[in-house]
Structures are given as structure tokens and as C-alpha cells.
Amino acid sequence: MRQALLRLAYLAARAVWFVARPLHTGAVIALWQDGKVLLVHQAYRRSWSFPGGGVKASETPETAALREAREEL
């Protein structure tokens, strides 16, 4: 039930973002070691993806990518 509500909220937010087109900067990081790649799976999305997220006003994309990787790990 919780996962379905998260998915519904995510889809609703995407609809709002599509209409409003807010300015947003994001960062994604790909980490691999010994032929293995780190992927994450959020409850509100159906696919696996690289760690990442939004860039705060006070940080660079590189700093944001490292922060997101730490948060995901």
C-alpha cells in the first residue's frame, strides 16, 4: 500500500513538473568496481538507476553527486 501511494505521489509530481516546468539542476554519479555497477531502486520508481538527486543552491554538481552517493550508501 505504501509503495502504491509513493508511486501515485511521484506520478502526480511529474505531472505538475511537466506543466510548471520548474528550473531544476540534478547530478548523477556512476560507481563501479571489479566489473560491478552500483544501482539504486527507489520505492516510487519501477526501474533501477544510478545514485543522484538535486543540486542545492550552495553546491557544485560534483559536490552534489558525492553527497547523493553518500546518502544512498
C-alpha positions as CSV (number, residue, x, y, z in Angstrom):
1,M,0.0,0.0,0.0
2,R,2.8,2.4,1.0
3,Q,4.6,1.7,-2.3
4,A,1.5,2.4,-4.3
5,L,0.9,5.7,-2.5
6,L,4.5,6.8,-3.1
7,R,4.2,5.8,-6.8
8,L,1.0,7.8,-7.1
9,A,2.6,10.9,-5.4
10,Y,5.6,10.6,-7.8
11,L,3.4,10.4,-10.9
12,A,1.3,13.4,-9.6
13,A,4.5,15.4,-9.0
14,R,5.8,14.6,-12.5
15,A,2.5,15.9,-14.0
16,V,2.9,19.1,-12.1
17,W,6.5,19.4,-13.1
18,F,5.6,18.8,-16.8
19,V,3.1,21.7,-16.7
20,A,5.0,24.1,-14.5
21,R,8.5,23.4,-15.9
22,P,10.4,24.5,-12.8
23,L,14.1,25.1,-13.1
24,H,15.9,22.2,-11.6
25,T,19.5,21.0,-11.7
26,G,20.4,17.5,-10.9
27,A,23.5,15.3,-10.5
28,V,24.0,11.6,-11.1
29,I,27.0,9.5,-10.3
30,A,28.1,6.1,-11.7
31,L,30.2,4.0,-9.4
32,W,31.7,0.7,-10.4
33,Q,34.3,-1.6,-9.0
34,D,35.5,-5.0,-10.2
35,G,33.0,-5.0,-13.0
36,K,30.1,-4.3,-10.7
37,V,28.0,-1.1,-11.0
38,L,26.1,0.5,-8.1
39,L,22.4,1.0,-8.9
40,V,19.6,2.1,-6.6
41,H,15.9,1.3,-6.5
42,Q,13.5,3.9,-5.1
43,A,10.1,2.7,-3.9
44,Y,8.3,5.3,-6.1
45,R,10.0,4.3,-9.4
46,R,9.9,1.0,-11.3
47,S,13.4,1.0,-12.7
48,W,16.9,0.9,-11.2
49,S,19.1,3.9,-11.7
50,F,22.4,5.5,-10.7
51,P,22.5,7.4,-7.4
52,G,21.7,11.0,-7.8
53,G,19.4,13.9,-6.9
54,G,19.1,17.6,-6.9
55,V,21.9,20.2,-6.7
56,K,21.4,22.6,-3.8
57,A,22.0,26.3,-4.4
58,S,25.2,26.3,-2.4
59,E,26.9,23.4,-4.0
60,T,28.6,22.3,-7.3
61,P,27.3,19.4,-9.3
62,E,30.3,17.4,-8.3
63,T,29.7,18.0,-4.6
64,A,26.0,17.2,-5.0
65,A,26.9,13.9,-6.8
66,L,29.2,12.9,-4.0
67,R,26.6,13.8,-1.4
68,E,23.9,11.8,-3.1
69,A,26.3,8.8,-3.3
70,R,27.0,9.0,0.4
71,E,23.2,9.3,1.1
72,E,22.4,6.2,-1.0
73,L,25.2,4.1,0.5
